[in-house]
Amino acid sequence: SGKLFGFIPMPLVIFLIALIVITVIIHYTPHGLKTQWFGSNRRASFYCGIDNVRTVFTTYVISSIIGALTGILILARTNTAKYDYGTSYVLQAMLASVLAGISPLGGKGSIPNILLSVLSIQMLDSGFNFLRVSSFVRSSTYGILLIISIAVEYLREILKRRRDVRRAEQSLNVN
């Protein structure tokens, strides 16, 4: 029936297992630490002796495995295989990442934030389904939310830099 214990959907179970595995990889393996360092500061991670090329390659391999498993889940759900089926999820994936606090320019994110952003987008999508909103309005809404999220992140970064410069100037003036 596609449900665990008769009421828990299998895609949810697989999602939670994947979330746990990714959390373990990110927080408890050397590769996860290297990935976090690389995302925070590429140059510093290179000077710390991390092989950035290998880290990026391994991350791409892990992402490809996750993508393949996702494709298998979609195939199992729809009983069809189309080469462009996942294109409708690209905008949602980008929005989930940015809403989770992951900067498009690189940086840190957290698994709980990603979980919350994915759940928020899923609730929004369920609301769109309930209200029978057209795919154009959905895509437009996701695009507008993505632009707003990136703009807010950019403005937050500018304000942070200004605040850091102001603090540095104040510490120089005190001495």
Secondary structure, DSSP 8 states (H G I E B T S, - for coil): --EETTTEEHHHHHHHHHHHHHHHHHHHSHHHHHHHHHHH-HHHHHHTT--HHHHHHHHHHHHHHHHHHHHHHHHHHHS---TTGGGGGHHHHHHHHHHTT--TTS----HHHHHHHHHHHHHHHHHHHHHT--HHHHHHHHHHHHHHHHHHHHHHHHHHHHHHHHHHHHHHHH-
